[in-house]
Amino acid sequence: MQKIRWLDVCDECGGGSARACCQRTPRFFEFRRDLSVSFHAGSRLNCVASTAAAKHRWPGHGSQLTTTKACHGGNVYLSEIAHMFRHTCIYIALLASGLCVGCGDTQTASSNPATADLPAVRLALNWYAEAEHGGYVAAQQSDGYLKAGLNVEIRQGGPGAPNLVIQELAAGRIRFAISSADLVVLGRAKGVPLVAILAPLQQSPRCIMVHASSGIDRLQDLKNVELAISDSRPFALWMKKTLPLTNVTMVPFSGQVGEFILKKNFAQQAYSFSEPFVAKEAGGDPKVLMLSDIGFNPYASVLVTTEDAIAEQPEIVRSMVTASAAGWLAYLSDPTATNAKIHQDNSEMSLESLAFGAAALKPLCAPEDGQPACGMTAERWQTLIDQIVELGEIESGSVTAAECFDVSFLPSAN
């Protein structure tokens, strides 16, 4: 049995912290690449095996779940899961601390003579290293950050990281993180002084993956399906508000494609550069419907810092932006070497899937007419803010477009 990996935090409240989450928190664990099991506090336990013929469900109620029953070749036992459930809070806290403990930036680098005199900077990813982080990994791998005078350490994220990195920025324990524009807006509404300083993905990769055989060609036609989705996220709320969603049943998103392969009338959230490739490799017939087609299009893979970092260390911010922008240009030109590095750091990502991802990213990274690469506009930010206000997620006037981003550090602005 492989090491257990925490796959998600809370689809109900979007909480990324074990310390502040609603009572309906689903806890997801992965035992094998082809098998995931999930349980919901005080509810039921589900086992979804991508190579099995069907989805198996067993009832369970927290620590009272003591039945020993093998699944998928005897690799998973409910008694083991019951034991883990009794220690869930401790386990999640330890996992969360893996990103936090010792992650504060320091003013001196490691003992490596080449970096001894350079400021040490930690860049926290919002997920495990993938193609969406290619430009940042390229900047590190090619010594672009070192040449810019920075000793940058890239910290991989994972489930829960999208919210956790925001918390770490707020606490001042990290200086830079990768996030998305909608989370920047939500963070600012909560009083976190986030600032987006680089946006390599000009178009959102967020999509809904349906079966090509379903005949569904537009999101407006999405109907008669079970839809796996994080239904409290802004993109899902926007879908609920703007689409008819006739006979669409929303279910929790597990992060896997197993059910998509097994079920004909099934759709799920995805990133256009990732899950479609996995599903096709597994014998599926994925078709991608982009969320940007219905007007929800936040910048993605955004380099984010804080107002304090900009005010106190503008030259470090400038160097970080300059090297990251160059890294993205290099990655989009030739991703081969960087993909090998990503695969080394995250073996779950095959070289083939990374090549697919890099190719899928190219059109998403193309700048809008008259805009520089990785640039941002107040108009796009205001549109996003207005949408999140319309969804009732923030108060009108609580966030302004001008405070959400700063493009003055981009090479084209100097």
C-alpha positions in Angstrom: 0.0 0.0 0.0 1.4 3.4 -1.0 1.6 6.3 1.3 -1.8 8.0 2.0 -2.2 11.4 0.4 -4.8 14.0 1.5 -6.8 14.9 -1.6 -9.1 17.7 -0.6 -10.3 19.8 2.3 -13.8 21.2 2.1 -16.1 21.5 -0.9 -18.8 23.0 1.3 -17.1 26.1 2.6 -13.9 26.1 0.5 -11.8 26.1 3.6 -8.2 25.2 3.2 -7.3 24.9 6.8 -7.9 22.1 9.3 -8.3 24.8 11.9 -11.2 26.6 10.2 -13.6 24.5 8.3 -17.3 23.7 8.4 -18.7 20.5 9.9 -19.4 18.9 6.6 -15.8 18.5 5.6 -15.2 15.6 3.2 -11.8 14.0 3.7 -10.2 12.3 0.7 -7.4 9.8 0.8 -5.6 8.1 -2.0 -4.2 4.6 -1.6 -3.3 3.8 -5.2 -3.1 5.7 -8.5 -6.1 3.7 -9.7 -8.1 3.8 -6.5 -9.4 6.5 -4.2 -11.5 6.3 -1.1 -13.4 9.1 0.5 -15.5 9.6 3.6 -17.6 12.4 4.8 -17.7 13.2 8.5 -20.7 11.5 10.1 -22.0 10.3 6.8 -20.9 7.5 4.5 -17.8 6.0 3.1 -17.4 5.6 -0.7 -14.9 3.6 -2.6 -14.3 4.5 -6.2 -12.0 2.2 -8.2 -11.3 3.3 -11.8 -10.6 -0.3 -12.8 -13.6 -1.7 -11.1 -16.9 -2.3 -12.8 -19.0 -0.1 -10.5 -18.8 2.3 -7.6 -19.1 0.5 -4.3 -20.7 2.2 -1.2 -20.6 1.1 2.4 -22.3 2.9 5.2 -20.2 4.2 8.0 -20.3 6.6 10.9 -16.9 7.8 11.9 -15.2 5.9 14.7 -18.1 3.4 14.8 -16.9 2.1 11.4 -15.0 -1.1 12.3 -16.0 -3.6 9.5 -13.0 -5.2 7.9 -13.8 -5.6 4.2 -11.3 -5.8 1.4 -11.7 -3.9 -1.8 -9.8 -4.0 -5.2 -7.5 -6.9 -4.6 -7.3 -6.6 -0.8 -5.5 -3.2 -0.8 -8.0 -1.2 1.3 -9.6 -2.3 4.6 -12.4 -0.4 6.3 -11.0 -1.1 9.7 -7.8 0.8 8.7 -9.9 3.8 7.5 -11.9 3.7 10.7 -8.6 4.0 12.6 -7.6 6.9 10.5 -10.9 8.6 11.0 -10.4 8.6 14.7 -7.2 10.6 14.2 -8.4 12.8 11.3 -7.9 16.1 13.0 -4.4 15.3 14.1 -3.5 13.9 10.7 -4.8 16.8 8.7 -3.1 19.3 11.0 0.2 17.5 10.5 -0.3 17.5 6.7 -1.1 21.2 6.7 1.9 21.9 8.8 4.1 20.4 6.1 3.6 23.5 4.0 3.7 25.9 6.9 6.5 24.8 9.2 9.7 26.6 8.4 8.3 28.1 5.2 8.9 31.7 6.1 11.3 33.5 3.8 14.7 34.2 5.3 17.2 36.9 4.4 20.1 34.5 3.8 20.3 31.6 1.5 21.6 28.1 2.0 25.2 27.2 2.6 25.7 26.7 -1.2 28.5 29.2 -2.1 26.7 30.1 -5.3 23.7 31.3 -3.4 25.2 32.3 0.0 24.8 36.0 -0.6 21.4 35.9 -2.3 18.1 36.5 -0.6 16.2 33.3 -0.1 12.7 33.3 -1.5 10.0 30.6 -1.3 7.4 30.3 -4.0 4.4 28.2 -2.9 2.5 26.4 -5.7 -1.2 26.0 -5.5 -1.0 22.3 -6.5 1.6 19.6 -7.2 3.9 20.7 -10.0 2.2 20.5 -13.4 2.3 22.2 -16.8 0.4 25.2 -15.3 3.6 25.9 -13.3 5.9 25.4 -16.2 7.3 28.9 -16.5 8.2 29.1 -12.8 9.9 25.8 -12.9 11.7 26.8 -16.1 13.0 30.0 -14.4 14.4 27.9 -11.5 15.8 25.1 -13.6 17.6 27.4 -16.1 19.0 29.5 -13.2 16.9 32.4 -14.3 16.1 33.3 -10.7 19.7 33.0 -9.7 20.7 35.3 -12.5 18.1 37.8 -11.3 19.8 37.7 -7.9 17.3 35.4 -6.1 17.7 32.0 -4.4 14.2 30.7 -5.1 12.9 27.5 -3.6 9.7 26.2 -5.2 7.4 24.4 -2.7 4.9 22.0 -4.2 1.3 22.3 -3.0 -1.5 19.8 -3.1 -5.2 19.5 -2.1 -6.0 22.4 0.2 -3.1 24.4 -1.0 -5.1 27.0 -3.1 -6.5 28.4 0.2 -3.6 27.5 2.4 -1.1 29.6 0.3 -3.4 32.6 0.8 -3.3 32.1 4.5 0.5 31.8 4.4 0.8 35.0 2.5 -1.5 36.7 5.0 0.7 35.5 7.8 3.8 36.7 6.1 5.4 33.3 6.2 5.9 33.2 2.4 6.6 36.1 0.0 5.2 34.7 -3.3 2.5 32.1 -4.2 0.7 30.9 -7.3 -3.1 31.5 -7.2 -6.0 32.5 -9.4 -7.6 35.8 -9.8 -10.9 34.9 -8.2 -9.1 33.8 -5.0 -7.2 37.1 -5.0 -10.6 38.9 -5.0 -12.0 36.7 -2.3 -8.9 37.1 -0.2 -8.9 40.9 -0.5 -12.6 41.0 0.5 -11.5 39.2 3.7 -8.8 41.8 4.4 -5.8 40.0 3.0 -3.7 42.6 1.0 -3.0 40.3 -2.0 -1.6 41.7 -5.2 -1.3 39.8 -8.5 1.9 40.8 -10.3 2.1 38.3 -13.2 -0.6 36.4 -15.1 0.8 33.9 -17.6 -2.5 32.2 -18.3 -4.6 35.0 -19.9 -7.6 32.6 -20.4 -8.9 30.3 -17.7 -8.2 26.6 -18.2 -11.2 25.7 -16.1 -13.7 23.6 -18.0 -16.4 20.9 -17.7 -15.4 17.6 -19.2 -18.3 15.7 -20.8 -18.4 12.5 -23.0 -18.2 13.3 -26.7 -20.9 10.6 -27.2 -23.3 12.7 -25.0 -24.0 15.2 -27.8 -23.4 18.1 -25.4 -21.6 20.8 -27.4 -22.1 23.8 -25.1 -22.4 24.4 -21.4 -25.9 25.7 -22.1 -26.8 22.2 -23.2 -25.5 20.5 -20.1 -28.4 18.3 -18.9 -29.3 14.8 -17.7 -25.9 14.2 -16.1 -24.3 13.7 -12.8 -21.8 16.5 -12.4 -18.7 16.2 -10.1 -17.9 19.7 -9.1 -16.7 21.8 -6.1 -20.1 23.5 -6.0 -19.2 26.3 -3.6 -16.4 27.8 -5.8 -17.2 30.9 -7.8 -17.1 29.2 -11.2 -19.7 26.6 -10.0 -21.9 29.3 -8.5 -21.7 31.2 -11.9 -22.8 28.0 -13.7 -25.7 27.7 -11.3 -26.7 31.3 -11.9 -26.3 31.4 -15.7 -27.1 27.9 -17.0 -30.4 26.0 -16.9 -28.6 22.8 -15.8 -31.7 20.7 -16.5 -31.7 17.4 -14.5 -28.1 18.0 -13.5 -27.2 16.4 -10.2 -24.1 18.0 -8.6 -21.9 15.6 -6.6 -18.6 16.2 -4.8 -15.5 16.3 -7.0 -12.9 13.7 -6.0 -10.1 14.8 -8.2 -10.1 11.6 -10.1 -11.4 10.5 -13.5 -12.5 7.0 -12.5 -16.2 7.7 -12.4 -16.1 9.6 -15.7 -14.6 6.5 -17.3 -17.2 4.2 -15.7 -20.4 6.3 -16.2 -21.9 7.4 -19.5 -24.1 10.1 -18.0 -21.3 11.8 -16.0 -19.4 15.0 -16.3 -16.8 16.7 -14.1 -14.8 19.9 -13.6 -11.4 19.8 -15.1 -8.5 21.8 -16.4 -8.2 21.7 -20.1 -4.5 20.8 -20.0 -4.8 17.9 -17.6 -7.8 15.7 -16.9 -8.9 15.3 -20.6 -5.5 13.7 -21.3 -5.8 11.3 -18.4 -9.3 10.4 -19.3 -8.4 9.7 -23.0 -5.4 7.6 -21.9 -7.8 5.5 -19.8 -10.0 4.8 -22.8 -12.5 7.7 -22.3 -14.0 10.0 -24.9 -13.6 13.5 -23.2 -14.9 16.6 -24.7 -14.0 20.0 -23.1 -16.5 22.8 -22.5 -14.7 26.0 -21.4 -16.0 28.1 -18.5 -14.7 31.2 -20.3 -17.4 30.6 -23.0 -20.0 31.7 -20.5 -18.1 34.7 -19.4 -16.3 33.4 -16.2 -12.7 33.9 -17.1 -10.3 34.8 -14.2 -6.6 34.9 -14.8 -4.9 31.7 -13.8 -1.5 30.5 -12.5 -1.1 34.1 -11.2 2.0 35.1 -9.3 0.8 36.7 -6.1 2.5 38.7 -3.4 1.3 41.2 -0.8 1.2 45.0 -0.5 3.8 44.8 2.3 6.3 42.9 0.1 5.9 45.5 -2.7 6.4 48.4 -0.3 9.3 46.9 1.6 11.2 44.9 -1.0 10.3 46.2 -4.5 13.5 45.1 -6.0 13.0 41.5 -5.0 9.5 41.7 -6.4 10.8 43.1 -9.7 13.5 40.4 -10.0 10.9 37.7 -9.3 8.5 39.0 -12.0 11.3 39.6 -14.5 12.7 36.1 -14.1 9.3 34.4 -14.0 8.1 36.2 -17.2 11.3 35.0 -19.0 10.7 31.5 -17.7 7.3 31.4 -19.2 8.5 32.6 -22.6 11.2 29.8 -22.5 8.7 27.2 -21.4 6.2 28.0 -24.1 8.9 28.0 -26.7 10.4 24.6 -25.7 9.0 22.8 -22.6 11.1 19.6 -23.0 13.7 20.1 -20.3 11.3 21.7 -17.9 8.8 18.9 -18.3 11.5 16.5 -17.4 12.1 18.4 -14.2 8.4 18.5 -13.4 8.2 14.8 -13.9 11.2 14.3 -11.6 9.5 16.4 -8.9 6.0 14.9 -9.5 6.2 11.4 -11.0 2.4 11.3 -11.2 2.8 13.5 -14.2 4.0 11.5 -17.2 6.2 13.2 -19.8 3.4 12.5 -22.3 0.8 14.3 -20.2 3.1 17.2 -19.6 3.8 17.6 -23.4 0.0 17.6 -23.9 -0.4 20.1 -21.1 2.2 22.5 -22.5 0.6 22.4 -25.9 -2.8 23.1 -24.4 -1.5 26.0 -22.5 -0.1 27.9 -25.5 -3.4 29.4 -26.7 -4.4 30.1 -23.1 -1.2 32.2 -22.6 -1.6 34.3 -25.7 -1.9 37.9 -24.7 -5.0 39.9 -25.6 -4.7 42.4 -28.4 -2.3 45.2 -27.4 -1.4 43.6 -24.1 2.0 42.4 -23.1 2.7 38.8 -22.2 1.6 38.0 -18.6 -0.2 41.4 -18.4 -3.5 42.2 -16.8 -6.1 44.9 -17.3 -8.4 46.7 -14.9 -11.4 45.9 -17.1 -10.9 42.2 -16.7 -10.5 42.5 -12.9 -13.6 44.7 -12.6 -15.6 42.2 -14.6 -14.5 39.4 -12.2 -15.3 41.5 -9.2 -18.7 42.4 -10.5 -19.4 38.7 -11.1 -18.4 37.7 -7.6 -20.5 40.5 -6.1 -23.4 39.3 -8.3 -23.0 35.9 -6.8 -23.3 37.3 -3.3 -19.8 36.2 -2.3 -18.5 39.7 -1.5 -20.1 43.0 -0.7 -20.2 45.7 -3.4 -17.4 48.1 -3.0 -15.4 45.9 -0.7 -12.7 45.3 -3.5 -11.6 47.5 -6.3 -9.8 46.4 -9.5 -6.9 48.8 -9.0 -5.8 47.2 -5.7 -5.9 43.6 -7.0 -3.0 43.8 -9.5 0.2 45.7 -10.3 1.8 45.3 -13.7 4.5 47.9 -13.1 7.1 45.2 -12.5 6.6 43.5 -15.8 9.6 43.9 -18.2 7.4 45.6 -20.8 6.5 48.3 -18.2 10.1 49.4 -17.7 
